[in-house]
Amino acid sequence: MLDHLRPTKTQQKPGYILEIFKDGETLDVVSVPISWVNPLPETWGSIEHDTRQTV
């Protein structure tokens, strides 16, 4: 699961909330800046992602 976080006054960089799971069980939920996230092409196939920020 991946949720997008818009910039705020206190957190000025956009980010994602990521759910880490294994065998259908949630192991952890973390919030990270977008710059920390990289697609895994070996798992998800060839991915093109848009790095432009939306307002």
N, CA, C and O atoms as a Tripos MOL2 file, in Angstrom:
@<TRIPOS>MOLECULE
protein
  220   219    55     0     0
PROTEIN
NO_CHARGES

@<TRIPOS>ATOM
      1 N           0.8520   -1.1690    0.0000 N.3       1 MET1
      2 CA          0.0000    0.0000    0.0000 C.3       1 MET1
      3 C           0.8990    1.2330    0.0000 C.2       1 MET1
      4 O           1.9740    1.2290    0.5990 O.2       1 MET1
      5 N           0.4540    2.2680   -0.6670 N.am      2 LEU2
      6 CA          1.2210    3.4950   -0.7380 C.3       2 LEU2
      7 C           0.2570    4.6710   -0.7420 C.2       2 LEU2
      8 O          -0.6460    4.7340   -1.5770 O.2       2 LEU2
      9 N           0.4430    5.5990    0.1860 N.am      3 ASP3
     10 CA         -0.3680    6.8180    0.2450 C.3       3 ASP3
     11 C           0.5530    8.0150    0.0690 C.2       3 ASP3
     12 O           1.6630    8.0350    0.6010 O.2       3 ASP3
     13 N           0.0910    9.0150   -0.6790 N.am      4 HIS4
     14 CA          0.8800   10.2190   -0.9400 C.3       4 HIS4
     15 C           0.6090   11.2550    0.1470 C.2       4 HIS4
     16 O          -0.5400   11.4790    0.5280 O.2       4 HIS4
     17 N           1.6830   11.8900    0.6470 N.am      5 LEU5
     18 CA          1.5620   12.9570    1.6430 C.3       5 LEU5
     19 C           1.9390   14.2780    0.9880 C.2       5 LEU5
     20 O           3.0370   14.4180    0.4490 O.2       5 LEU5
     21 N           1.0510   15.2230    1.0330 N.am      6 ARG6
     22 CA          1.3430   16.5470    0.4810 C.3       6 ARG6
     23 C           2.1910   17.3440    1.4680 C.2       6 ARG6
     24 O           2.1280   17.1050    2.6740 O.2       6 ARG6
     25 N           2.9860   18.2920    0.9630 N.am      7 PRO7
     26 CA          3.7600   19.1500    1.8590 C.3       7 PRO7
     27 C           2.8300   19.9530    2.7760 C.2       7 PRO7
     28 O           1.7130   20.3020    2.3930 O.2       7 PRO7
     29 N           3.3050   20.2350    3.9770 N.am      8 THR8
     30 CA          2.5620   21.0560    4.9320 C.3       8 THR8
     31 C           3.4910   22.1510    5.4550 C.2       8 THR8
     32 O           4.6520   22.2270    5.0510 O.2       8 THR8
     33 N           2.9900   22.9870    6.3420 N.am      9 LYS9
     34 CA          3.8370   24.0260    6.9270 C.3       9 LYS9
     35 C           4.9590   23.4260    7.7750 C.2       9 LYS9
     36 O           6.0680   23.9600    7.8000 O.2       9 LYS9
     37 N           4.6820   22.3290    8.4650 N.am     10 THR10
     38 CA          5.7000   21.7100    9.3180 C.3      10 THR10
     39 C           6.5570   20.6810    8.5830 C.2      10 THR10
     40 O           7.7100   20.4660    8.9570 O.2      10 THR10
     41 N           6.0220   20.0490    7.5550 N.am     11 GLN11
     42 CA          6.7830   19.0800    6.7460 C.3      11 GLN11
     43 C           6.7370   19.5610    5.3090 C.2      11 GLN11
     44 O           5.7630   19.3130    4.5980 O.2      11 GLN11
     45 N           7.7800   20.2450    4.8790 N.am     12 GLN12
     46 CA          7.7350   20.9620    3.6060 C.3      12 GLN12
     47 C           8.0110   20.0950    2.3800 C.2      12 GLN12
     48 O           7.8310   20.5580    1.2540 O.2      12 GLN12
     49 N           8.4390   18.8590    2.5730 N.am     13 LYS13
     50 CA          8.6790   17.9680    1.4380 C.3      13 LYS13
     51 C           7.5500   16.9500    1.3350 C.2      13 LYS13
     52 O           7.0690   16.4590    2.3570 O.2      13 LYS13
     53 N           7.1180   16.6240    0.1110 N.am     14 PRO14
     54 CA          6.0990   15.5890   -0.0350 C.3      14 PRO14
     55 C           6.6790   14.2310    0.3550 C.2      14 PRO14
     56 O           7.8940   14.0330    0.3460 O.2      14 PRO14
     57 N           5.7970   13.3130    0.6930 N.am     15 GLY15
     58 CA          6.2660   11.9950    1.0860 C.3      15 GLY15
     59 C           5.2420   10.9220    0.7960 C.2      15 GLY15
     60 O           4.2310   11.1580    0.1340 O.2      15 GLY15
     61 N           5.5270    9.7410    1.3070 N.am     16 TYR16
     62 CA          4.6360    8.5870    1.1730 C.3      16 TYR16
     63 C           4.4760    7.9190    2.5260 C.2      16 TYR16
     64 O           5.3800    7.9480    3.3610 O.2      16 TYR16
     65 N           3.3170    7.3180    2.7290 N.am     17 ILE17
     66 CA          3.1270    6.3820    3.8280 C.3      17 ILE17
     67 C           3.1840    5.0050    3.1760 C.2      17 ILE17
     68 O           2.4140    4.7120    2.2610 O.2      17 ILE17
     69 N           4.0880    4.1700    3.6460 N.am     18 LEU18
     70 CA          4.2880    2.8410    3.0790 C.3      18 LEU18
     71 C           3.9050    1.7750    4.0930 C.2      18 LEU18
     72 O           4.2340    1.8730    5.2750 O.2      18 LEU18
     73 N           3.2120    0.7660    3.6160 N.am     19 GLU19
     74 CA          2.8910   -0.3850    4.4620 C.3      19 GLU19
     75 C           3.7900   -1.5360    4.0260 C.2      19 GLU19
     76 O           3.8040   -1.9120    2.8540 O.2      19 GLU19
     77 N           4.5340   -2.0890    4.9670 N.am     20 ILE20
     78 CA          5.4050   -3.2140    4.6850 C.3      20 ILE20
     79 C           4.7000   -4.4620    5.1770 C.2      20 ILE20
     80 O           4.3130   -4.5510    6.3420 O.2      20 ILE20
     81 N           4.5350   -5.4300    4.2780 N.am     21 PHE21
     82 CA          3.8280   -6.6370    4.6720 C.3      21 PHE21
     83 C           4.4750   -7.8730    4.0750 C.2      21 PHE21
     84 O           5.2110   -7.8020    3.0910 O.2      21 PHE21
     85 N           4.1810   -9.0060    4.6930 N.am     22 LYS22
     86 CA          4.6760  -10.2980    4.2320 C.3      22 LYS22
     87 C           3.5800  -11.3180    4.4430 C.2      22 LYS22
     88 O           2.9950  -11.4050    5.5230 O.2      22 LYS22
     89 N           3.3050  -12.0870    3.4100 N.am     23 ASP23
     90 CA          2.2680  -13.1160    3.4810 C.3      23 ASP23
     91 C           0.9300  -12.5570    3.9570 C.2      23 ASP23
     92 O           0.2090  -13.2130    4.7090 O.2      23 ASP23
     93 N           0.6020  -11.3320    3.5120 N.am     24 GLY24
     94 CA         -0.6720  -10.7200    3.8440 C.3      24 GLY24
     95 C          -0.7500  -10.1070    5.2310 C.2      24 GLY24
     96 O          -1.7960   -9.5770    5.6060 O.2      24 GLY24
     97 N           0.3250  -10.1660    6.0030 N.am     25 GLU25
     98 CA          0.3350   -9.6040    7.3560 C.3      25 GLU25
     99 C           1.1760   -8.3280    7.3870 C.2      25 GLU25
    100 O           2.3130   -8.3150    6.9150 O.2      25 GLU25
    101 N           0.6090   -7.2560    7.9460 N.am     26 THR26
    102 CA          1.3310   -5.9910    8.0530 C.3      26 THR26
    103 C           2.4530   -6.1290    9.0690 C.2      26 THR26
    104 O           2.2310   -6.5340   10.2100 O.2      26 THR26
    105 N           3.6680   -5.7820    8.6350 N.am     27 LEU27
    106 CA          4.8250   -5.8070    9.5200 C.3      27 LEU27
    107 C           5.1080   -4.4320   10.1070 C.2      27 LEU27
    108 O           5.5340   -4.3180   11.2570 O.2      27 LEU27
    109 N           4.8700   -3.3760    9.3080 N.am     28 ASP28
    110 CA          5.1540   -2.0210    9.7640 C.3      28 ASP28
    111 C           4.5000   -1.0220    8.8290 C.2      28 ASP28
    112 O           4.1810   -1.3560    7.6880 O.2      28 ASP28
    113 N           4.2980    0.1980    9.2990 N.am     29 VAL29
    114 CA          3.8170    1.3120    8.4840 C.3      29 VAL29
    115 C           4.7590    2.4700    8.7670 C.2      29 VAL29
    116 O           4.9660    2.8430    9.9220 O.2      29 VAL29
    117 N           5.3350    3.0440    7.6990 N.am     30 VAL30
    118 CA          6.3150    4.1190    7.8600 C.3      30 VAL30
    119 C           5.9690    5.2890    6.9550 C.2      30 VAL30
    120 O           5.3470    5.1160    5.9070 O.2      30 VAL30
    121 N           6.3810    6.4890    7.3720 N.am     31 SER31
    122 CA          6.2540    7.6990    6.5590 C.3      31 SER31
    123 C           7.6540    8.1270    6.1570 C.2      31 SER31
    124 O           8.5360    8.2520    7.0060 O.2      31 SER31
    125 N           7.8650    8.3530    4.8540 N.am     32 VAL32
    126 CA          9.1910    8.7110    4.3500 C.3      32 VAL32
    127 C           9.0670    9.7890    3.2820 C.2      32 VAL32
    128 O           8.0260    9.9010    2.6340 O.2      32 VAL32
    129 N          10.1300   10.5930    3.0900 N.am     33 PRO33
    130 CA         10.1280   11.5580    1.9860 C.3      33 PRO33
    131 C          10.1560   10.8100    0.6490 C.2      33 PRO33
    132 O          10.6860    9.7020    0.5620 O.2      33 PRO33
    133 N           9.5910   11.4140   -0.3750 N.am     34 ILE34
    134 CA          9.5780   10.7950   -1.7040 C.3      34 ILE34
    135 C          10.9920   10.4400   -2.1520 C.2      34 ILE34
    136 O          11.1900    9.4100   -2.7970 O.2      34 ILE34
    137 N          11.9770   11.2720   -1.8220 N.am     35 SER35
    138 CA         13.3490   11.0270   -2.2620 C.3      35 SER35
    139 C          13.9290    9.7240   -1.7030 C.2      35 SER35
    140 O          14.9400    9.2450   -2.2150 O.2      35 SER35
    141 N          13.3280    9.1500   -0.6840 N.am     36 TRP36
    142 CA         13.8140    7.8940   -0.1050 C.3      36 TRP36
    143 C          13.2620    6.6700   -0.8190 C.2      36 TRP36
    144 O          13.7170    5.5550   -0.5630 O.2      36 TRP36
    145 N          12.2840    6.8520   -1.7160 N.am     37 VAL37
    146 CA         11.5850    5.7210   -2.3290 C.3      37 VAL37
    147 C          12.0900    5.4790   -3.7470 C.2      37 VAL37
    148 O          12.1620    6.4010   -4.5590 O.2      37 VAL37
    149 N          12.4360    4.2350   -4.0310 N.am     38 ASN38
    150 CA         12.8520    3.8230   -5.3730 C.3      38 ASN38
    151 C          12.0040    2.6390   -5.8090 C.2      38 ASN38
    152 O          11.7800    1.7190   -5.0230 O.2      38 ASN38
    153 N          11.5270    2.6490   -7.0550 N.am     39 PRO39
    154 CA         10.7850    1.4810   -7.5600 C.3      39 PRO39
    155 C          11.7090    0.2700   -7.6300 C.2      39 PRO39
    156 O          12.9160    0.4150   -7.8250 O.2      39 PRO39
    157 N          11.1520   -0.9030   -7.4730 N.am     40 LEU40
    158 CA         11.9120   -2.1430   -7.5690 C.3      40 LEU40
    159 C          11.5630   -2.8480   -8.8790 C.2      40 LEU40
    160 O          10.6650   -3.6890   -8.8970 O.2      40 LEU40
    161 N          12.2540   -2.5230   -9.9750 N.am     41 PRO41
    162 CA         11.8910   -3.0970  -11.2700 C.3      41 PRO41
    163 C          11.9810   -4.6160  -11.3000 C.2      41 PRO41
    164 O          11.2340   -5.2500  -12.0450 O.2      41 PRO41
    165 N          12.8760   -5.2260  -10.5110 N.am     42 GLU42
    166 CA         12.9770   -6.6830  -10.5130 C.3      42 GLU42
    167 C          11.7340   -7.3300   -9.9100 C.2      42 GLU42
    168 O          11.4420   -8.4940  -10.1810 O.2      42 GLU42
    169 N          11.0020   -6.5740   -9.0910 N.am     43 THR43
    170 CA          9.7710   -7.0830   -8.4880 C.3      43 THR43
    171 C           8.5330   -6.6360   -9.2530 C.2      43 THR43
    172 O           7.6220   -7.4300   -9.4870 O.2      43 THR43
    173 N           8.5010   -5.3670   -9.6410 N.am     44 TRP44
    174 CA          7.2990   -4.7800  -10.2100 C.3      44 TRP44
    175 C           7.3310   -4.6470  -11.7230 C.2      44 TRP44
    176 O           6.3470   -4.2050  -12.3160 O.2      44 TRP44
    177 N           8.4330   -5.0150  -12.3650 N.am     45 GLY45
    178 CA          8.5430   -4.8460  -13.8090 C.3      45 GLY45
    179 C           9.0830   -3.4740  -14.1270 C.2      45 GLY45
    180 O           9.4760   -2.7300  -13.2290 O.2      45 GLY45
    181 N           9.1030   -3.1430  -15.3760 N.am     46 SER46
    182 CA          9.6190   -1.8530  -15.8020 C.3      46 SER46
    183 C           8.6360   -0.7670  -15.4060 C.2      46 SER46
    184 O           7.4850   -0.7640  -15.8420 O.2      46 SER46
    185 N           9.1010    0.1560  -14.5730 N.am     47 ILE47
    186 CA          8.2150    1.2010  -14.0450 C.3      47 ILE47
    187 C           8.7460    2.5630  -14.4490 C.2      47 ILE47
    188 O           9.9230    2.8690  -14.2590 O.2      47 ILE47
    189 N           7.8650    3.3740  -15.0060 N.am     48 GLU48
    190 CA          8.1780    4.7800  -15.2240 C.3      48 GLU48
    191 C           7.3710    5.5460  -14.2090 C.2      48 GLU48
    192 O           6.1550    5.3750  -14.1270 O.2      48 GLU48
    193 N           8.0240    6.3880  -13.4310 N.am     49 HIS49
    194 CA          7.2810    7.1600  -12.4310 C.3      49 HIS49
    195 C           7.4890    8.6380  -12.6710 C.2      49 HIS49
    196 O           8.5390    9.0710  -13.1460 O.2      49 HIS49
    197 N           6.4880    9.3830  -12.3400 N.am     50 ASP50
    198 CA          6.4660   10.8320  -12.5440 C.3      50 ASP50
    199 C           7.0000   11.5010  -11.2920 C.2      50 ASP50
    200 O           6.3950   11.3870  -10.2260 O.2      50 ASP50
    201 N           8.1260   12.2000  -11.4030 N.am     51 THR51
    202 CA          8.7220   12.8600  -10.2470 C.3      51 THR51
    203 C           8.2670   14.2990  -10.0960 C.2      51 THR51
    204 O           8.7010   14.9980   -9.1800 O.2      51 THR51
    205 N           7.3770   14.7560  -11.0050 N.am     52 ARG52
    206 CA          6.8670   16.1270  -10.8810 C.3      52 ARG52
    207 C           5.9490   16.2140   -9.6720 C.2      52 ARG52
    208 O           5.1590   15.3060   -9.4120 O.2      52 ARG52
    209 N           6.0590   17.3020   -8.9440 N.am     53 GLN53
    210 CA          5.2160   17.5120   -7.7750 C.3      53 GLN53
    211 C           3.9290   18.2050   -8.2070 C.2      53 GLN53
    212 O           3.9450   19.0970   -9.0550 O.2      53 GLN53
    213 N           2.8270   17.7880   -7.6170 N.am     54 THR54
    214 CA          1.5360   18.4060   -7.8870 C.3      54 THR54
    215 C           1.1720   19.3350   -6.7540 C.2      54 THR54
    216 O           1.5880   19.1330   -5.6130 O.2      54 THR54
    217 N           0.4020   20.3440   -7.0670 N.am     55 VAL55
    218 CA         -0.0220   21.2990   -6.0430 C.3      55 VAL55
    219 C          -1.4140   20.9480   -5.5810 C.2      55 VAL55
    220 O          -1.9670   21.6280   -4.7160 O.2      55 VAL55
@<TRIPOS>BOND
     1     1     2 1
     2     2     3 1
     3     3     4 2
     4     3     5 am
     5     5     6 1
     6     6     7 1
     7     7     8 2
     8     7     9 am
     9     9    10 1
    10    10    11 1
    11    11    12 2
    12    11    13 am
    13    13    14 1
    14    14    15 1
    15    15    16 2
    16    15    17 am
    17    17    18 1
    18    18    19 1
    19    19    20 2
    20    19    21 am
    21    21    22 1
    22    22    23 1
    23    23    24 2
    24    23    25 am
    25    25    26 1
    26    26    27 1
    27    27    28 2
    28    27    29 am
    29    29    30 1
    30    30    31 1
    31    31    32 2
    32    31    33 am
    33    33    34 1
    34    34    35 1
    35    35    36 2
    36    35    37 am
    37    37    38 1
    38    38    39 1
    39    39    40 2
    40    39    41 am
    41    41    42 1
    42    42    43 1
    43    43    44 2
    44    43    45 am
    45    45    46 1
    46    46    47 1
    47    47    48 2
    48    47    49 am
    49    49    50 1
    50    50    51 1
    51    51    52 2
    52    51    53 am
    53    53    54 1
    54    54    55 1
    55    55    56 2
    56    55    57 am
    57    57    58 1
    58    58    59 1
    59    59    60 2
    60    59    61 am
    61    61    62 1
    62    62    63 1
    63    63    64 2
    64    63    65 am
    65    65    66 1
    66    66    67 1
    67    67    68 2
    68    67    69 am
    69    69    70 1
    70    70    71 1
    71    71    72 2
    72    71    73 am
    73    73    74 1
    74    74    75 1
    75    75    76 2
    76    75    77 am
    77    77    78 1
    78    78    79 1
    79    79    80 2
    80    79    81 am
    81    81    82 1
    82    82    83 1
    83    83    84 2
    84    83    85 am
    85    85    86 1
    86    86    87 1
    87    87    88 2
    88    87    89 am
    89    89    90 1
    90    90    91 1
    91    91    92 2
    92    91    93 am
    93    93    94 1
    94    94    95 1
    95    95    96 2
    96    95    97 am
    97    97    98 1
    98    98    99 1
    99    99   100 2
   100    99   101 am
   101   101   102 1
   102   102   103 1
   103   103   104 2
   104   103   105 am
   105   105   106 1
   106   106   107 1
   107   107   108 2
   108   107   109 am
   109   109   110 1
   110   110   111 1
   111   111   112 2
   112   111   113 am
   113   113   114 1
   114   114   115 1
   115   115   116 2
   116   115   117 am
   117   117   118 1
   118   118   119 1
   119   119   120 2
   120   119   121 am
   121   121   122 1
   122   122   123 1
   123   123   124 2
   124   123   125 am
   125   125   126 1
   126   126   127 1
   127   127   128 2
   128   127   129 am
   129   129   130 1
   130   130   131 1
   131   131   132 2
   132   131   133 am
   133   133   134 1
   134   134   135 1
   135   135   136 2
   136   135   137 am
   137   137   138 1
   138   138   139 1
   139   139   140 2
   140   139   141 am
   141   141   142 1
   142   142   143 1
   143   143   144 2
   144   143   145 am
   145   145   146 1
   146   146   147 1
   147   147   148 2
   148   147   149 am
   149   149   150 1
   150   150   151 1
   151   151   152 2
   152   151   153 am
   153   153   154 1
   154   154   155 1
   155   155   156 2
   156   155   157 am
   157   157   158 1
   158   158   159 1
   159   159   160 2
   160   159   161 am
   161   161   162 1
   162   162   163 1
   163   163   164 2
   164   163   165 am
   165   165   166 1
   166   166   167 1
   167   167   168 2
   168   167   169 am
   169   169   170 1
   170   170   171 1
   171   171   172 2
   172   171   173 am
   173   173   174 1
   174   174   175 1
   175   175   176 2
   176   175   177 am
   177   177   178 1
   178   178   179 1
   179   179   180 2
   180   179   181 am
   181   181   182 1
   182   182   183 1
   183   183   184 2
   184   183   185 am
   185   185   186 1
   186   186   187 1
   187   187   188 2
   188   187   189 am
   189   189   190 1
   190   190   191 1
   191   191   192 2
   192   191   193 am
   193   193   194 1
   194   194   195 1
   195   195   196 2
   196   195   197 am
   197   197   198 1
   198   198   199 1
   199   199   200 2
   200   199   201 am
   201   201   202 1
   202   202   203 1
   203   203   204 2
   204   203   205 am
   205   205   206 1
   206   206   207 1
   207   207   208 2
   208   207   209 am
   209   209   210 1
   210   210   211 1
   211   211   212 2
   212   211   213 am
   213   213   214 1
   214   214   215 1
   215   215   216 2
   216   215   217 am
   217   217   218 1
   218   218   219 1
   219   219   220 2
@<TRIPOS>SUBSTRUCTURE
     1 MET1         2 RESIDUE 1 A MET
     2 LEU2         6 RESIDUE 1 A LEU
     3 ASP3        10 RESIDUE 1 A ASP
     4 HIS4        14 RESIDUE 1 A HIS
     5 LEU5        18 RESIDUE 1 A LEU
     6 ARG6        22 RESIDUE 1 A ARG
     7 PRO7        26 RESIDUE 1 A PRO
     8 THR8        30 RESIDUE 1 A THR
     9 LYS9        34 RESIDUE 1 A LYS
    10 THR10       38 RESIDUE 1 A THR
    11 GLN11       42 RESIDUE 1 A GLN
    12 GLN12       46 RESIDUE 1 A GLN
    13 LYS13       50 RESIDUE 1 A LYS
    14 PRO14       54 RESIDUE 1 A PRO
    15 GLY15       58 RESIDUE 1 A GLY
    16 TYR16       62 RESIDUE 1 A TYR
    17 ILE17       66 RESIDUE 1 A ILE
    18 LEU18       70 RESIDUE 1 A LEU
    19 GLU19       74 RESIDUE 1 A GLU
    20 ILE20       78 RESIDUE 1 A ILE
    21 PHE21       82 RESIDUE 1 A PHE
    22 LYS22       86 RESIDUE 1 A LYS
    23 ASP23       90 RESIDUE 1 A ASP
    24 GLY24       94 RESIDUE 1 A GLY
    25 GLU25       98 RESIDUE 1 A GLU
    26 THR26      102 RESIDUE 1 A THR
    27 LEU27      106 RESIDUE 1 A LEU
    28 ASP28      110 RESIDUE 1 A ASP
    29 VAL29      114 RESIDUE 1 A VAL
    30 VAL30      118 RESIDUE 1 A VAL
    31 SER31      122 RESIDUE 1 A SER
    32 VAL32      126 RESIDUE 1 A VAL
    33 PRO33      130 RESIDUE 1 A PRO
    34 ILE34      134 RESIDUE 1 A ILE
    35 SER35      138 RESIDUE 1 A SER
    36 TRP36      142 RESIDUE 1 A TRP
    37 VAL37      146 RESIDUE 1 A VAL
    38 ASN38      150 RESIDUE 1 A ASN
    39 PRO39      154 RESIDUE 1 A PRO
    40 LEU40      158 RESIDUE 1 A LEU
    41 PRO41      162 RESIDUE 1 A PRO
    42 GLU42      166 RESIDUE 1 A GLU
    43 THR43      170 RESIDUE 1 A THR
    44 TRP44      174 RESIDUE 1 A TRP
    45 GLY45      178 RESIDUE 1 A GLY
    46 SER46      182 RESIDUE 1 A SER
    47 ILE47      186 RESIDUE 1 A ILE
    48 GLU48      190 RESIDUE 1 A GLU
    49 HIS49      194 RESIDUE 1 A HIS
    50 ASP50      198 RESIDUE 1 A ASP
    51 THR51      202 RESIDUE 1 A THR
    52 ARG52      206 RESIDUE 1 A ARG
    53 GLN53      210 RESIDUE 1 A GLN
    54 THR54      214 RESIDUE 1 A THR
    55 VAL55      218 RESIDUE 1 A VAL
